[in-house]
Amino acid sequence: MLIRFAVCLLVACLLTLTTIAGILADDTPSRRPTKVTIDDDGFVRVNGKRRYLYGAFRDPSDSITEFAGLKQARFDLTHEYLFEQQLNGDVEKWVTRARTYLRGAEEHGVGVALGLPRDVVEDLGDVETARKLVEAVKNEPALWLWYLSDEPGRRPEPKKVAANLNKVYRMIKQVDPNHPVVICGTRAEFFSVNNADNADILWPNTYPVPDGPWHWTMSETSSYSARWPDKSVWSVSQAFDWRIGDRRNVITDRTHRPNAKEIRAQVHANIAAGARSSVFYWSPKRLEGSKYDIRKLPSIWKAVCDIGDELKVLEPVLLAPPPTEKQAARVRFERTVKEAGRTKDNVYHWQRRHNGSLYVGIVNAGHERRMKVTVELPFAFQRVMQYPKGLTVIQPNEDAELTIDYERIPVQFMPAESNSPRKLDFFMYECDTVVWRFNPSD
C-alpha cells in the first residue's frame, strides 16, 4: 500500500512538473521578440524605428482582454498593475495570464510595459523565480518594456527594496537583451534612494492638478535628465481627479480636474522639459472610491484621444533635432496681471527643426491668468501653420503686413499691424497651448 502510494505520488509530481515545464516552455522559442533600444538622446527605437511613444496605465475597461479604449485614443503602449500582485508561488497562473494579456495586445497592435510580482522582486529579490517569469514571456512580440517597480521608495524598507531590485534588474539585462527596464516614481525613488541604477527608463509621476505648482512635474523631468543623462526620461501625466477617493465627491465632466486644456498643457510642458515619450495615468474603476470610467467624461476622454492624434502628427517633428542657437526663436513672456501667488509657473516652450521649418510649441502652464508672450524669429516667415491640423493661420500680404486668422488661432493676438514676419506678440491665458510651424521666406 505504501509502495503504491509512493509511486502514485511520484507520478503526480512528475506530471505536475511536466505541466509547469510545458507552460513555461510553450512556443516561446518560436516567437520573434520585439527589440526595443534607446538612442543616445533618450528616444527609443522599436524594431529599429525611432519613436515618440504615447502610453497609458491600462485600458479604460480595466480588462486584460479588452483594448478598444487604448486603440481609440491611439495609445502605442500600455501597462497593467495586475501582474505586480503577489505571486504567492503560483508561477503557472502568472505565466498563463501574462501570455493571454500579451497576445491580446499583440493582436491589437499595442505594446506592453509588463510588471513583475512585488513579492518576488521587491520583498525577496528572488532572482530565480523572476528568471522563470522573464524567460517564459520574453519572446512575446507585445512585450516592449519590463516595468520593474512602481514607487519603490515608498516601501517600508526602501534601501532593501532597491538592493533587491538591483539583483533582478541585472538578471533581466543578462537573459533579455531586447527589452529595457522601467521604474516609475518620484524623488523618493531616485533622489532619496538610488533606483536609477535599477532601470534604463525613468518615469517621473508628479501630479500637479489642481493645487500645483506645475513646475513640480516639469522640474522632475528636467532634473532627472540632467542627473542621469544616460537614461531615457519620460513623463507620466495626470488624467485623474484627486477627489475620486472620497465617496462624498461626485466628479462630472464639467467639474473634473484636470480639464481638457490641462490634459494637453501637461504633455507639451513635459515635452518642453525634455520628456522622450508621454504616458497618462487615470484611476482604475476597480479601486474602491473610484467608480468612474474615464470614457464617461466626454471632454476629458476627448482630450486624451485628441492628444493621441496630435502626437501621431508631431512624432517626426519631436524626434527631430532642436535648432542651433542661431536657428532658434527667442521666446519671452511677462505678466499682465498680479501673480497668482501660490505658483511660480511660467511660459514654457520647445523647438525643433524639421524639413527646413522651425516648429515651436508654447504653453502657459498652470494658474497664471494672462501672460504676454513675444516670439522673435531669426528669419522672416512666409506663413505660420498651426498644429496638429496644419492649417495656415498667419501670413504676410504683398505689403508684408500680417493677416491673422483670429477665428482659428487659439490665443489672443495683439493687432496685426503691431506684429511682423519676424516678431509676434500675443496673450496666453491659463493652460493655453499652441504649436506653430514657421516656414521661412524664400
C-alpha positions in Angstrom: 0.0 0.0 0.0 2.7 2.4 1.0 4.7 1.5 -2.1 1.7 2.1 -4.4 1.0 5.4 -2.7 4.7 6.5 -3.1 4.6 5.5 -6.8 1.3 7.5 -7.3 2.8 10.5 -5.6 5.9 10.3 -7.7 3.9 10.1 -10.9 1.7 13.0 -9.8 4.8 15.2 -9.0 6.3 14.3 -12.4 3.1 15.2 -14.2 2.9 18.5 -12.3 6.5 19.4 -13.1 5.9 18.4 -16.8 2.8 20.6 -16.9 4.6 23.6 -15.5 7.6 23.0 -17.7 5.2 22.8 -20.7 3.5 26.1 -19.7 6.8 27.8 -19.2 8.2 26.5 -22.5 5.0 26.8 -24.6 6.0 28.0 -28.1 8.2 30.9 -26.7 11.4 30.0 -28.7 9.4 30.1 -32.0 8.1 33.6 -31.4 10.0 36.6 -32.6 10.5 39.2 -29.8 10.2 43.0 -30.4 13.6 44.6 -30.0 13.5 48.0 -28.2 16.7 50.0 -27.9 17.5 53.5 -26.6 19.3 56.1 -28.7 22.0 58.4 -27.2 19.5 61.2 -27.0 17.0 59.1 -25.0 14.4 58.3 -27.7 13.6 54.7 -28.1 13.6 52.5 -31.3 11.0 49.8 -31.7 12.4 47.2 -34.1 14.8 49.8 -35.4 12.2 52.5 -35.9 12.7 55.7 -33.9 9.6 56.5 -31.8 7.9 59.0 -29.6 5.5 56.8 -27.7 2.1 57.5 -26.2 1.3 55.3 -23.3 -1.4 54.6 -20.8 -1.8 52.8 -17.5 -4.4 50.2 -18.5 -7.3 50.2 -20.9 -10.3 52.2 -19.5 -12.3 48.9 -19.3 -9.9 47.6 -16.6 -9.9 44.3 -18.5 -6.7 42.5 -19.6 -8.5 41.2 -22.7 -10.0 44.5 -24.0 -8.0 47.1 -25.8 -10.7 49.2 -27.5 -10.1 52.3 -25.4 -6.4 52.2 -26.0 -6.9 51.9 -29.7 -9.5 54.7 -29.8 -7.0 57.1 -28.1 -4.1 56.0 -30.4 -2.0 54.7 -27.5 1.1 52.8 -28.5 1.9 51.3 -25.2 0.1 50.2 -22.0 0.7 48.9 -18.5 -1.5 46.9 -16.1 -0.8 46.6 -12.4 -2.5 43.2 -12.2 0.9 41.5 -12.9 2.5 43.1 -9.9 0.2 41.5 -7.4 1.6 38.9 -5.1 2.7 35.8 -6.9 2.5 33.5 -3.8 4.4 30.8 -5.6 1.9 30.4 -8.4 4.2 30.7 -11.4 1.8 28.8 -13.7 -1.1 31.2 -13.1 1.1 34.3 -13.7 2.6 33.0 -16.9 -0.8 31.8 -18.3 -2.4 35.2 -17.6 0.6 37.2 -18.9 0.5 35.3 -22.2 -3.2 35.9 -22.5 -2.6 39.6 -22.0 0.4 39.9 -24.2 -1.2 38.0 -27.1 -4.3 40.1 -26.9 -2.2 43.3 -27.0 -0.2 41.8 -30.0 -3.5 41.2 -31.8 -4.5 44.8 -31.3 -1.1 46.3 -32.2 -0.3 47.6 -28.7 3.0 47.3 -26.9 3.2 46.4 -23.2 5.3 47.5 -20.2 4.9 44.4 -18.2 5.2 44.4 -14.4 6.6 41.7 -12.2 5.2 40.5 -8.8 6.2 42.7 -6.0 6.8 39.9 -3.5 9.3 38.4 -6.0 11.2 41.5 -7.0 10.8 43.9 -4.1 10.3 41.8 -0.9 12.6 38.9 -1.7 14.8 39.8 -4.6 14.0 36.2 -5.8 16.2 36.1 -8.9 15.5 32.5 -9.8 11.7 32.9 -9.7 11.9 36.2 -11.6 14.1 34.5 -14.2 11.4 31.9 -14.8 8.8 34.6 -15.4 11.1 36.6 -17.7 12.2 33.5 -19.7 8.6 32.4 -20.1 7.3 35.5 -21.9 10.4 37.4 -23.1 9.8 36.4 -26.7 6.2 37.6 -26.8 6.1 40.3 -29.6 3.8 42.6 -27.5 6.4 42.8 -24.7 8.3 46.1 -25.2 9.4 47.0 -21.7 9.8 45.5 -18.2 8.0 47.6 -15.6 10.3 46.6 -12.7 8.7 48.6 -9.9 6.2 51.4 -9.1 7.2 53.9 -6.4 9.6 51.5 -4.6 11.0 54.4 -2.5 7.7 54.5 -0.6 8.1 50.9 0.7 8.8 50.4 4.5 12.5 49.4 3.8 13.3 51.4 0.6 17.1 50.6 0.7 16.5 46.9 1.0 13.9 47.1 -1.8 16.4 48.9 -4.0 19.0 46.2 -3.4 16.5 43.5 -4.3 15.5 45.4 -7.5 19.1 45.7 -8.5 19.6 41.9 -8.4 16.5 41.3 -10.6 17.5 44.2 -12.9 20.9 42.7 -13.5 19.3 39.3 -14.2 17.0 40.8 -16.8 19.8 42.5 -18.6 21.6 39.2 -18.8 18.7 37.0 -20.1 16.7 39.5 -22.1 18.7 42.0 -24.2 15.7 43.1 -26.2 13.7 45.0 -23.6 14.7 48.0 -21.5 13.6 48.2 -17.8 11.4 50.9 -16.4 10.9 52.2 -12.8 8.1 54.7 -12.2 8.1 57.1 -9.2 9.0 60.4 -7.7 12.1 61.8 -5.9 11.7 59.3 -3.2 12.6 56.6 -5.7 15.5 58.2 -7.4 17.0 61.0 -5.2 16.4 59.7 -1.7 17.2 56.1 -2.7 19.2 55.4 -5.8 16.9 53.3 -8.1 18.2 55.0 -11.2 20.8 52.2 -11.4 18.0 49.7 -11.5 16.4 50.9 -14.7 17.1 52.1 -18.2 14.0 54.3 -18.4 12.7 56.6 -15.7 9.1 57.6 -15.4 8.6 60.6 -13.1 5.0 60.8 -11.9 4.2 64.0 -10.1 0.6 65.1 -10.5 0.1 68.9 -10.1 -3.6 69.5 -10.8 -5.4 71.3 -9.2 -3.0 72.6 -6.4 0.3 72.8 -8.3 2.7 74.2 -8.8 3.0 72.8 -12.3 6.8 73.3 -12.3 7.0 70.2 -10.0 6.3 67.8 -12.8 8.5 69.7 -15.3 11.4 70.1 -12.9 11.2 66.3 -12.2 11.6 65.6 -15.9 14.4 68.1 -16.5 16.3 67.3 -13.3 16.2 63.6 -13.9 17.6 64.1 -17.4 20.3 66.4 -16.1 21.3 64.0 -13.3 21.2 60.8 -15.3 22.0 61.8 -18.9 22.4 58.1 -19.9 18.8 57.3 -19.0 15.7 57.8 -21.1 13.3 60.1 -19.1 9.6 60.0 -20.0 6.7 61.9 -18.4 3.6 60.5 -16.6 0.8 63.0 -16.9 -2.3 63.2 -14.8 -5.8 62.3 -16.2 -7.5 61.6 -12.8 -9.1 63.8 -10.2 -7.6 63.6 -6.7 -11.1 63.8 -5.2 -12.2 60.4 -6.5 -11.0 58.7 -3.3 -13.7 60.5 -1.3 -17.2 58.9 -1.8 -18.8 62.3 -1.0 -17.5 63.8 -4.2 -19.3 63.3 -7.4 -17.0 64.1 -10.3 -18.7 65.2 -13.5 -17.3 66.1 -16.9 -17.8 69.7 -16.0 -16.1 69.6 -12.6 -13.2 67.2 -13.4 -9.7 68.4 -12.9 -7.6 68.3 -14.9 -9.9 69.7 -17.5 -9.3 69.3 -21.3 -6.9 72.2 -21.6 -4.9 70.9 -18.7 -4.6 67.5 -20.3 -3.0 68.9 -23.3 -0.9 71.5 -21.4 0.7 68.8 -19.3 2.0 66.9 -22.3 3.5 70.0 -24.0 5.0 71.3 -20.8 6.8 68.0 -20.3 8.0 67.9 -23.9 9.5 71.3 -23.1 11.2 69.8 -20.1 12.7 67.1 -22.2 10.3 64.1 -22.0 11.2 61.4 -24.5 7.7 59.9 -24.5 4.4 60.6 -22.8 2.2 58.4 -20.5 -1.1 59.1 -18.9 -2.3 57.7 -15.6 -6.0 57.6 -14.7 -7.7 55.8 -11.8 -9.0 52.2 -12.3 -12.7 51.6 -11.9 -11.9 48.7 -9.6 -10.4 50.9 -6.9 -12.8 51.5 -4.0 -14.0 55.0 -4.1 -13.1 55.5 -7.8 -16.2 54.0 -9.6 -15.9 56.1 -12.8 -14.9 55.2 -16.3 -12.9 58.0 -17.9 -14.7 57.4 -21.2 -17.9 58.6 -19.4 -16.3 62.0 -19.0 -16.7 63.2 -22.7 -14.4 66.3 -22.7 -11.7 64.5 -20.7 -11.7 61.4 -22.8 -11.8 63.5 -26.0 -8.7 65.4 -24.8 -6.9 62.2 -24.2 -7.8 61.0 -27.7 -7.0 64.3 -29.3 -3.5 64.4 -27.8 -3.0 60.9 -29.2 -3.9 62.1 -32.6 -1.7 65.2 -32.1 1.3 63.2 -31.0 1.0 61.0 -34.1 1.1 64.1 -36.3 4.0 65.6 -34.4 6.0 62.4 -33.8 8.5 63.0 -36.7 8.9 66.6 -35.5 9.5 65.7 -31.9 12.2 63.2 -33.0 14.0 65.9 -35.0 16.9 67.8 -33.5 16.4 71.1 -31.7 17.6 74.2 -33.6 21.0 75.6 -33.1 21.3 78.9 -31.2 21.3 80.9 -34.4 18.3 78.9 -35.8 16.1 79.1 -32.7 13.3 81.6 -31.9 13.6 83.7 -28.8 10.5 83.3 -26.6 9.9 85.9 -23.9 7.0 86.4 -21.5 5.8 88.9 -19.0 2.8 89.0 -16.6 0.0 91.4 -17.3 -1.9 90.8 -14.0 -0.8 90.2 -10.4 0.9 86.9 -9.8 -1.4 84.1 -8.7 0.7 83.9 -5.5 0.6 80.1 -5.0 2.6 79.2 -8.1 5.9 80.0 -9.8 4.6 78.8 -13.1 5.9 80.3 -16.3 5.5 80.0 -20.0 7.4 77.0 -21.3 8.4 76.2 -24.9 10.0 73.5 -27.1 11.6 73.9 -30.5 12.6 71.5 -33.3 14.0 71.9 -36.9 12.3 69.6 -39.3 12.3 69.6 -43.1 13.6 73.2 -43.2 10.9 74.6 -41.0 11.1 75.7 -37.4 8.4 74.2 -35.0 7.7 76.0 -31.7 5.4 74.7 -29.0 4.4 77.1 -26.3 2.3 76.5 -23.1 1.3 78.8 -20.3 1.4 76.1 -17.7 -0.7 76.4 -14.6 -2.6 79.1 -12.9 -1.2 82.3 -14.4 -4.2 84.1 -15.8 -2.8 86.2 -18.6 0.8 86.3 -19.9 2.1 88.5 -22.7 4.3 86.4 -24.9 6.7 87.5 -27.6 8.3 85.2 -30.2 11.2 86.7 -32.1 12.4 84.7 -35.1 15.8 84.6 -36.7 14.2 84.8 -40.2 11.2 86.4 -41.9 8.5 83.8 -42.2 6.3 83.2 -45.3 3.5 81.7 -43.3 2.7 80.2 -39.9 0.9 76.8 -39.8 -0.9 75.6 -36.7 -0.7 72.0 -35.5 -2.0 69.4 -35.2 -4.2 70.3 -38.2 -1.5 72.0 -40.2 -3.8 75.0 -41.1 -2.2 78.3 -42.2 -3.2 80.9 -39.6 -0.7 83.8 -40.1 0.8 85.1 -43.3 2.1 88.4 -44.7 0.3 90.1 -47.6 2.0 91.7 -50.6 2.9 94.7 -48.4 4.5 92.5 -45.7 1.5 93.2 -43.4 0.3 90.3 -41.4 -3.1 88.7 -41.9 -4.1 86.6 -38.8 -6.9 84.1 -38.7 -8.4 85.2 -35.4 -11.1 82.5 -35.5 -8.8 79.6 -35.9 -5.9 80.7 -33.7 -6.4 79.7 -30.0 -4.7 82.7 -28.4 -5.4 86.4 -28.2 -3.2 88.4 -30.6 -2.2 92.0 -30.5 -3.5 93.9 -33.5 -1.9 92.5 -36.7 -0.2 95.8 -37.5 1.8 95.6 -34.2 3.3 92.3 -35.4 5.7 91.4 -38.2 7.0 88.3 -40.1 9.9 88.3 -37.6 8.1 89.1 -34.3 4.8 88.0 -32.8 3.1 89.5 -29.7 0.1 87.7 -28.2 -1.5 86.8 -24.9 -1.8 83.4 -23.3 -4.4 82.6 -20.6 -4.3 79.7 -18.1 -3.1 76.5 -19.8 -3.3 77.9 -23.3 -1.1 75.8 -25.7 0.0 76.5 -29.3 2.2 74.6 -31.7 3.3 76.6 -34.7 5.4 75.8 -37.8 7.2 78.7 -39.2 8.0 78.5 -42.9 10.9 80.7 -43.9 10.6 83.1 -46.8 12.5 82.1 -49.9 
